[in-house]
Amino acid sequence: MSADPRRWLALIAVALSVLVISFDMTILNVALPTLAAQLRATTGQQQWIVDAYTVVFAAVMLPAGLLGDRYGRRRTLTVGLALFGLASAVGMLTDSPGTLIAARAAMGLAAALVMPMSLAVIPGIFPAGERRRATAILTAAIAVGAPLGPLIGGLLLQHFWWGSVFAVNVPLTVIGIAACLLLLPESRNPSAPRMDLPGTVLAATGLGALTYGIIEGSDRGWADPLVLATLIGSVVLLTTLVLRSRRRPDPMLDLTLLAEPTFRWASVAATLISLVLFGAFFVLPLYFQSVLGTDALGSGLRLMPMMLGLLVAARLSERLVTRMGARAVITLGLALLAAALLFGSRTGAADGYGRAAVWLTVLGLGMGLALITAQASAMITLPPARAGVGSGLLQTLRQVGGAIGIAAFGSLLAGAYRGALDTGGLPAEAAHRAGTSVVAADALARETGQPALGAAAHAAYVHGMGVVLLVAGLVAVVSAVLVAARMPSGDGAPGPGPGPDPDPADVVADPAQADAVAGPAGAAATGDHR
């Protein structure tokens, strides 16, 4: 029999699921000031409204991949979506910063269940020849969510209350759950190891501590005792996890996956792309809103050239891989990323939006080519039986790369801004306040009737943005050179994995779906390579 004829509809269901998770990562960029004012949240509470999601998301990714492999990928995906919708409903209705922080932590847990499973279900429903295209479509959905978040947030805030940025998740998750249950066959690895409780604790606390330390380091300073203790503790915990994993025959952190050169270098590329992109995402909202004077919706609209570039890349990536090979396409994408960031770093205080529109289009094109191809190349090298664990490892590396990018570029921006800001003639307290952020400087300029201070703050911010984009561009250049020099030139193929692949009848766990994967095409779809 042929492969499941509903597989592309099933992919649409999964893509909708990850799109909801993806745009929720950035939708608070424009909503945070409004909800913070409505809930009377302190600065620390505002930070945790954002960071609770990130810390839990990074901490739970590895065990979530193992859970899906063992207990069913569709089941894990739908449970994650249900939890995400429930947590969004709580966030929508809350009137307390503490409750909202708890809801955001639950959303991070749910996202950790959804994100690795979204990629892990592909080997169970697609023949080997279609997996790269399917993974590319799914990765494009994840990538498109980043610029879509601020646009959706801006539209909602223009017409509704702040809770609407959470309310929009509820119907979308319901649709995603229904579509997954109706269209997606269940798949699992019957030989997957049982949950390793000590390993799970080590992974969750180690990755959580690492992410927390990086986030706090950019605010408290890297010499702060709490930051140092957290980072040192994370190194100890993660080192213990690595040593433990190397001794176990079926570990949760399967480092043998990194022995495959294509998976290793595609994962490195995806991680570096995440790190670099957070440089751009970090500086742009404030540039649009404070320097160019746009509102939340206008800020989201000004990110649309990046989405245009992404959509073009999504259409071109598979064709280019066929002609040039994955390594060349990833290198090309990183080179375009570098060119866009370096061009953007030359932005002046008097430049308008036109320059940003040009480099954002190229940024989206480079991001799409590099990230879509890197994730697809990494995933098609995985044996289907280890798809959940492998996807969890890949997404964990990307999440840690993004956290490092936020901390590093945030610190770089703050230092460059303060160093370039002219506060001559201001009292010490006012000068300190103006140096905390361009938003604070703008507010102070309005309060004191000193437009020159606002202009100086805008010039200083553009200088800081230029420094961040310059460094990010140089990292992209180095990344392109590394991938070109070290990544294998082959297209990648499913690796042998630790142990035999399970029988197709076991991988597709729903008996009603068994006939959909029978025969040669079904064996390819479920990963029986014997």
C-alpha positions as CSV (number, residue, x, y, z in Angstrom):
1,M,0.0,0.0,0.0
2,S,1.0,3.6,-0.4
3,A,1.9,5.9,2.4
4,D,-0.8,7.4,4.5
5,P,-2.7,9.8,2.0
6,R,-3.6,12.1,4.9
7,R,0.1,12.8,5.9
8,W,0.2,16.3,4.4
9,L,-3.1,17.2,6.2
10,A,-1.5,15.8,9.4
11,L,1.5,18.0,8.8
12,I,-0.7,21.0,8.6
13,A,-2.2,20.1,12.0
14,V,1.3,19.8,13.5
15,A,2.4,23.1,11.8
16,L,-0.6,24.9,13.3
17,S,0.4,23.5,16.7
18,V,4.0,24.8,16.6
19,L,3.0,28.1,15.0
20,V,0.9,28.8,18.2
21,I,3.9,28.0,20.4
22,S,6.3,29.9,18.2
23,F,4.5,33.3,18.0
24,D,3.7,33.1,21.7
25,M,7.5,33.4,22.4
26,T,7.5,36.9,20.9
27,I,4.0,38.2,21.3
28,L,4.8,39.5,24.8
29,N,7.5,41.8,23.3
30,V,4.7,44.3,22.5
31,A,2.2,43.3,25.2
32,L,4.4,43.5,28.3
33,P,4.2,47.2,28.9
34,T,0.4,47.2,28.7
35,L,-0.2,44.1,30.9
36,A,2.5,45.3,33.4
37,A,0.6,48.6,33.8
38,Q,-2.7,46.8,34.2
39,L,-1.4,44.3,36.7
40,R,0.8,46.8,38.5
41,A,3.8,44.4,38.1
42,T,7.2,45.4,39.4
43,T,10.3,45.3,37.2
44,G,11.3,41.9,38.7
45,Q,7.8,40.5,38.1
46,Q,7.8,41.7,34.5
47,Q,11.1,39.9,33.9
48,W,9.7,36.7,35.3
49,I,6.5,36.9,33.2
50,V,8.9,36.5,30.3
51,D,11.6,34.4,31.8
52,A,9.4,31.8,33.6
53,Y,8.4,30.5,30.1
54,T,12.0,30.4,28.9
55,V,13.5,28.7,31.9
56,V,10.9,25.9,32.1
57,F,10.9,25.4,28.3
58,A,14.7,24.8,28.3
59,A,14.6,22.7,31.4
60,V,12.0,20.2,30.3
61,M,12.9,19.7,26.6
62,L,15.1,16.6,27.0
63,P,12.8,14.5,29.2
64,A,9.9,15.6,27.0
65,G,11.6,13.9,24.0
66,L,12.0,10.7,25.9
67,L,8.4,10.8,27.1
68,G,7.1,11.0,23.5
69,D,9.3,8.2,22.3
70,R,8.1,5.9,25.0
71,Y,4.4,6.8,25.6
72,G,3.4,8.0,22.2
73,R,4.3,11.1,20.2
74,R,0.7,12.1,19.3
75,R,-0.4,11.6,22.9
76,T,2.5,13.8,24.2
77,L,1.8,16.4,21.5
78,T,-1.9,16.7,22.3
79,V,-1.3,16.7,26.1
80,G,1.1,19.6,25.6
81,L,-1.4,21.5,23.5
82,A,-4.2,20.9,26.0
83,L,-1.9,22.2,28.8
84,F,-0.9,25.2,26.7
85,G,-4.5,26.1,26.1
86,L,-5.4,25.7,29.8
87,A,-2.5,27.8,31.0
88,S,-3.3,30.5,28.4
89,A,-6.9,30.6,29.7
90,V,-5.5,31.1,33.3
91,G,-3.2,33.9,32.0
92,M,-6.1,35.5,30.2
93,L,-8.3,35.7,33.3
94,T,-5.7,36.5,36.0
95,D,-5.5,39.8,37.9
96,S,-2.3,38.9,39.7
97,P,1.3,39.1,38.5
98,G,2.2,35.9,40.5
99,T,-0.6,33.9,38.9
100,L,0.5,35.1,35.5
101,I,4.1,34.0,36.2
102,A,2.8,30.6,37.2
103,A,0.7,30.4,34.0
104,R,3.7,31.3,31.9
105,A,5.7,28.6,33.6
106,A,3.0,26.1,32.7
107,M,3.0,27.4,29.1
108,G,6.8,26.7,29.0
109,L,6.2,23.2,30.2
110,A,3.5,22.7,27.6
111,A,5.8,24.1,24.8
112,A,8.5,21.7,25.8
113,L,6.1,18.8,25.2
114,V,4.9,20.2,21.9
115,M,8.1,21.4,20.2
116,P,10.3,18.3,20.0
117,M,7.3,16.1,19.3
118,S,6.3,18.2,16.3
119,L,9.5,17.2,14.5
120,A,9.6,13.7,16.0
121,V,6.2,12.6,14.4
122,I,7.5,13.1,10.8
123,P,9.4,9.8,10.5
124,G,6.3,8.0,11.5
125,I,4.1,9.3,8.7
126,F,6.4,10.3,5.8
127,P,8.5,8.1,3.5
128,A,12.3,8.8,3.7
129,G,12.2,10.7,0.4
130,E,9.6,13.2,1.7
131,R,11.0,13.8,5.2
132,R,13.3,16.7,4.2
133,R,10.4,18.6,2.6
134,A,8.1,17.9,5.6
135,T,10.7,19.0,8.1
136,A,11.4,22.1,6.1
137,I,7.7,23.1,6.1
138,L,7.5,22.5,9.8
139,T,10.6,24.5,10.5
140,A,9.3,27.3,8.4
141,A,6.1,27.4,10.5
142,I,8.3,27.7,13.6
143,A,10.4,30.4,12.1
144,V,7.4,32.4,10.8
145,G,6.0,32.6,14.3
146,A,8.8,34.9,15.5
147,P,7.9,37.9,13.4
148,L,4.2,37.0,13.5
149,G,4.0,37.4,17.3
150,P,4.5,41.1,17.5
151,L,2.1,41.7,14.6
152,I,-0.7,39.6,16.2
153,G,0.1,41.2,19.6
154,G,-0.2,44.7,18.1
155,L,-3.5,44.0,16.4
156,L,-5.0,42.5,19.5
157,L,-3.9,45.3,21.8
158,Q,-5.2,47.9,19.4
159,H,-8.8,46.4,19.7
160,F,-8.9,44.4,22.9
161,W,-7.6,44.1,26.4
162,W,-4.2,42.8,27.3
163,G,-5.5,39.3,28.1
164,S,-6.4,38.9,24.4
165,V,-2.7,37.9,23.7
166,F,-3.4,34.8,25.7
167,A,-7.0,34.3,24.7
168,V,-6.0,33.9,21.0
169,N,-4.2,30.7,22.0
170,V,-7.3,28.9,23.3
171,P,-9.2,28.3,20.1
172,L,-6.0,27.7,18.2
173,T,-5.0,24.9,20.6
174,V,-8.4,23.4,20.4
175,I,-8.2,23.3,16.6
176,G,-4.7,21.8,16.8
177,I,-5.8,19.1,19.2
178,A,-8.8,18.1,17.1
179,A,-6.7,18.0,13.9
180,C,-3.9,15.9,15.6
181,L,-6.4,13.4,17.0
182,L,-8.2,13.1,13.7
183,L,-5.3,13.1,11.2
184,L,-2.1,12.1,13.0
185,P,-1.4,8.4,13.6
186,E,0.1,7.4,17.0
187,S,3.8,6.4,16.9
188,R,6.2,5.4,19.6
189,N,9.4,3.4,20.2
190,P,8.4,0.3,22.2
191,S,12.1,-0.3,23.1
192,A,12.5,3.3,24.4
193,P,14.0,3.3,27.9
194,R,11.9,4.0,31.0
195,M,12.1,7.5,32.4
196,D,15.4,8.0,34.2
197,L,14.3,10.0,37.3
198,P,17.9,11.0,38.4
199,G,18.8,11.9,34.8
200,T,15.5,13.9,34.4
201,V,16.2,15.9,37.6
202,L,19.8,16.6,36.5
203,A,18.7,17.7,33.0
204,A,15.8,19.9,34.3
205,T,17.7,21.5,37.1
206,G,21.0,21.9,35.1
207,L,19.4,23.4,32.0
208,G,17.0,25.5,34.2
209,A,19.9,26.8,36.3
210,L,22.0,27.6,33.1
211,T,19.2,29.5,31.5
212,Y,18.3,31.4,34.7
213,G,22.0,32.3,35.3
214,I,22.4,33.6,31.8
215,I,19.2,35.7,32.0
216,E,20.1,37.1,35.5
217,G,23.7,37.7,34.5
218,S,22.7,40.3,32.0
219,D,20.8,42.2,34.7
220,R,22.7,41.6,37.9
221,G,26.2,41.4,36.5
222,W,28.3,38.4,35.9
223,A,30.2,38.7,39.2
224,D,27.0,38.6,41.2
225,P,27.2,35.8,43.8
226,L,23.8,34.4,42.8
227,V,24.7,34.4,39.1
228,L,28.0,32.7,39.7
229,A,26.5,30.1,42.1
230,T,23.8,29.3,39.6
231,L,26.1,29.0,36.6
232,I,28.7,26.9,38.5
233,G,25.9,24.7,39.8
234,S,24.5,24.3,36.3
235,V,28.0,23.2,35.0
236,V,28.3,20.6,37.8
237,L,24.8,19.3,37.2
238,L,25.2,19.1,33.4
239,T,28.6,17.5,33.7
240,T,27.2,14.9,36.0
241,L,24.4,14.3,33.5
242,V,26.9,13.8,30.7
243,L,29.0,11.4,32.7
244,R,25.9,9.5,33.7
245,S,24.6,9.3,30.2
246,R,27.9,7.9,28.9
247,R,27.6,5.0,31.3
248,R,24.0,4.1,30.4
249,P,23.1,1.9,27.4
250,D,19.9,3.9,26.7
251,P,20.4,7.5,28.0
252,M,18.0,10.4,27.9
253,L,20.8,12.6,26.8
254,D,22.0,10.5,23.8
255,L,25.4,12.0,23.0
256,T,26.0,9.2,20.5
257,L,23.7,11.2,18.2
258,L,26.4,13.9,18.0
259,A,28.8,11.3,16.7
260,E,27.0,11.5,13.3
261,P,28.8,14.4,11.5
262,T,25.7,15.8,9.7
263,F,23.6,15.8,12.8
264,R,26.4,17.4,14.8
265,W,27.2,20.2,12.5
266,A,23.5,20.8,11.5
267,S,22.8,21.1,15.2
268,V,25.7,23.5,15.7
269,A,24.5,25.6,12.8
270,A,20.9,25.7,14.2
271,T,22.3,26.7,17.6
272,L,24.5,29.5,16.2
273,I,21.6,30.8,14.1
274,S,19.4,31.0,17.2
275,L,22.1,32.9,19.0
276,V,22.7,35.4,16.2
277,L,19.0,36.0,15.5
278,F,18.3,37.0,19.1
279,G,20.7,39.8,18.5
280,A,18.4,41.2,15.8
281,F,15.1,40.4,17.7
282,F,16.4,42.0,20.8
283,V,17.2,45.4,19.4
284,L,14.5,45.9,16.8
285,P,11.3,46.5,18.8
286,L,12.8,49.4,20.8
287,Y,14.4,50.8,17.6
288,F,11.0,50.9,15.9
289,Q,9.0,52.1,18.9
290,S,11.4,54.5,20.6
291,V,13.6,55.8,17.8
292,L,11.1,55.6,14.8
293,G,8.1,56.4,17.0
294,T,5.8,53.5,16.0
295,D,3.2,51.9,18.1
296,A,2.9,48.2,18.9
297,L,1.1,47.3,15.7
298,G,3.4,49.5,13.6
299,S,6.4,47.6,15.1
300,G,4.9,44.3,14.1
301,L,4.1,45.5,10.6
302,R,7.7,46.6,10.2
303,L,8.9,43.1,10.7
304,M,6.9,41.8,7.7
305,P,9.9,42.1,5.2
306,M,11.6,39.4,7.3
307,M,8.5,37.2,7.0
308,L,8.6,37.8,3.2
309,G,12.2,36.6,3.1
310,L,11.3,33.6,5.2
311,L,8.5,32.5,2.9
312,V,10.7,32.9,-0.2
313,A,13.4,30.7,1.6
314,A,10.8,28.1,2.5
315,R,9.9,27.7,-1.2
316,L,13.5,27.7,-2.4
317,S,15.3,25.6,0.3
318,E,14.4,22.1,-0.9
319,R,15.1,23.0,-4.6
320,L,18.5,24.5,-3.6
321,V,19.4,21.5,-1.5
322,T,18.8,19.2,-4.4
323,R,21.1,21.3,-6.7
324,M,23.8,22.4,-4.2
325,G,23.6,20.1,-1.2
326,A,22.7,21.0,2.4
327,R,26.1,22.2,3.4
328,A,26.2,24.8,0.6
329,V,22.6,26.0,1.4
330,I,23.3,26.4,5.1
331,T,26.5,28.3,4.3
332,L,24.7,30.5,1.9
333,G,22.0,31.2,4.4
334,L,24.5,32.1,7.1
335,A,26.4,34.4,4.6
336,L,23.1,36.2,3.8
337,L,22.5,36.5,7.6
338,A,25.9,38.0,8.0
339,A,25.5,40.4,5.1
340,A,22.1,41.6,6.5
341,L,23.4,42.1,10.0
342,L,26.5,43.9,8.9
343,F,24.5,46.2,6.6
344,G,22.1,46.9,9.5
345,S,25.0,47.7,11.8
346,R,25.7,50.8,9.6
347,T,22.3,52.3,10.5
348,G,22.5,56.0,11.5
349,A,20.2,57.9,13.8
350,A,18.8,59.9,10.9
351,D,18.0,56.8,8.8
352,G,14.4,55.9,8.3
353,Y,12.7,52.6,7.9
354,G,13.8,52.0,4.3
355,R,17.2,50.8,5.3
356,A,15.8,48.4,7.9
357,A,13.3,47.0,5.4
358,V,16.1,46.1,3.0
359,W,18.3,44.2,5.6
360,L,15.3,42.6,7.3
361,T,14.3,41.0,3.9
362,V,17.7,39.6,3.4
363,L,17.8,38.5,7.1
364,G,14.6,36.6,6.6
365,L,15.9,34.9,3.5
366,G,19.2,33.9,5.1
367,M,17.4,32.8,8.3
368,G,15.0,30.6,6.3
369,L,17.7,29.0,4.1
370,A,20.0,28.3,7.0
371,L,17.6,27.3,9.8
372,I,15.1,25.3,7.6
373,T,18.0,23.3,6.0
374,A,19.9,22.8,9.2
375,Q,16.9,21.4,11.1
376,A,15.8,19.2,8.2
377,S,19.4,17.9,7.7
378,A,19.7,17.1,11.4
379,M,16.3,15.3,11.6
380,I,16.7,13.1,8.6
381,T,19.9,11.6,10.0
382,L,18.0,10.3,13.1
383,P,16.8,6.8,13.3
384,P,12.9,7.0,13.6
385,A,13.0,5.2,16.9
386,R,15.1,8.0,18.4
387,A,13.3,10.9,16.8
388,G,11.9,12.2,20.1
389,V,15.1,12.2,22.0
390,G,17.1,13.6,19.0
391,S,14.5,16.4,18.4
392,G,14.6,17.2,22.1
393,L,18.4,17.5,22.0
394,L,18.3,19.7,18.9
395,Q,15.7,22.0,20.4
396,T,17.5,22.2,23.7
397,L,20.7,23.3,22.0
398,R,18.7,25.9,20.1
399,Q,17.0,27.2,23.2
400,V,20.3,27.4,25.1
401,G,21.8,29.3,22.1
402,G,18.9,31.7,22.2
403,A,19.3,32.3,25.9
404,I,23.0,33.0,25.5
405,G,22.2,35.4,22.7
406,I,19.7,37.3,24.8
407,A,22.1,37.7,27.7
408,A,25.2,38.5,25.6
409,F,23.6,40.9,23.3
410,G,21.5,42.5,26.0
411,S,24.6,43.2,28.0
412,L,26.4,44.5,24.9
413,L,23.5,46.8,24.1
414,A,23.2,48.2,27.6
415,G,27.0,48.9,27.8
416,A,27.2,50.5,24.4
417,Y,24.1,52.6,25.0
418,R,25.4,53.9,28.3
419,G,28.8,54.6,26.9
420,A,27.5,56.7,24.0
421,L,24.7,58.6,25.9
422,D,25.5,62.3,26.5
423,T,24.1,63.2,29.9
424,G,26.1,66.3,30.4
425,G,24.3,68.9,32.5
426,L,21.9,66.4,34.1
427,P,21.8,65.7,37.8
428,A,23.4,62.4,38.9
429,E,20.1,60.7,39.6
430,A,18.6,61.8,36.3
431,A,21.7,60.8,34.4
432,H,21.5,57.3,36.0
433,R,17.8,57.0,35.1
434,A,18.5,58.0,31.5
435,G,21.3,55.5,31.2
436,T,19.0,52.6,32.2
437,S,17.2,52.5,28.8
438,V,16.1,54.6,25.9
439,V,12.5,54.3,27.1
440,A,13.5,55.9,30.5
441,A,15.5,58.6,28.7
442,D,12.5,59.4,26.5
443,A,10.2,59.6,29.5
444,L,12.7,61.9,31.3
445,A,13.0,64.1,28.2
446,R,9.2,64.6,28.1
447,E,9.0,65.2,31.9
448,T,11.7,67.8,31.9
449,G,11.0,69.4,28.5
450,Q,14.4,68.6,27.1
451,P,14.0,67.3,23.5
452,A,17.8,67.3,23.2
453,L,18.0,64.5,25.8
454,G,15.6,62.4,23.7
455,A,17.7,63.0,20.6
456,A,20.9,62.0,22.4
457,A,19.2,58.8,23.7
458,H,18.0,57.9,20.2
459,A,21.5,58.4,18.8
460,A,23.0,56.4,21.7
461,Y,20.5,53.5,21.1
462,V,21.2,53.4,17.4
463,H,24.9,53.2,18.2
464,G,24.3,50.3,20.6
465,M,22.1,48.6,18.1
466,G,24.9,49.0,15.5
467,V,27.4,47.3,17.9
468,V,25.1,44.4,18.6
469,L,24.4,43.9,14.9
470,L,28.1,44.1,14.0
471,V,29.0,41.4,16.6
472,A,26.1,39.2,15.5
473,G,27.1,39.6,11.9
474,L,30.7,38.6,12.7
475,V,29.4,35.5,14.6
476,A,27.4,34.6,11.5
477,V,30.5,34.9,9.3
478,V,32.4,32.6,11.6
479,S,29.5,30.2,11.6
480,A,29.4,30.1,7.8
481,V,33.1,29.4,7.7
482,L,32.8,26.6,10.3
483,V,29.9,24.9,8.4
484,A,31.6,25.2,5.0
485,A,34.8,23.7,6.4
486,R,33.5,21.0,8.7
487,M,30.0,19.8,7.8
488,P,29.9,16.8,5.4
489,S,28.8,17.5,1.9
490,G,26.4,14.7,1.7
491,D,22.6,15.2,2.1
492,G,22.4,13.1,5.2
493,A,20.5,9.8,5.7
494,P,18.9,8.1,8.7
495,G,21.6,6.8,11.0
496,P,21.7,3.4,12.6
497,G,20.8,4.6,16.1
498,P,21.4,2.7,19.4
499,G,19.8,-0.6,18.8
500,P,17.5,-2.1,16.1
501,D,14.6,-0.2,14.7
502,P,11.2,-1.4,15.9
503,D,8.8,-3.2,13.7
504,P,6.4,-0.9,11.8
505,A,3.4,-2.5,13.6
506,D,5.0,-1.4,16.9
507,V,6.1,2.1,15.7
508,V,2.5,3.0,14.5
509,A,0.7,2.2,17.7
510,D,-2.9,2.9,16.7
511,P,-4.2,-0.4,15.1
512,A,-6.6,1.6,13.0
513,Q,-3.6,3.1,11.3
514,A,-1.6,-0.1,10.7
515,D,-2.8,-0.6,7.2
516,A,-1.8,2.9,6.3
517,V,1.8,2.0,6.8
518,A,1.9,-1.5,5.5
519,G,4.0,-2.5,2.6
520,P,7.3,-1.0,1.3
521,A,6.1,2.6,1.5
522,G,4.8,2.1,5.0
523,A,8.0,0.5,6.1
524,A,9.9,3.6,4.8
525,A,7.4,5.8,6.6
526,T,7.9,4.1,9.9
527,G,11.6,3.6,9.7
528,D,12.0,-0.2,9.2
529,H,15.3,-0.4,7.5
530,R,16.0,-4.1,8.1
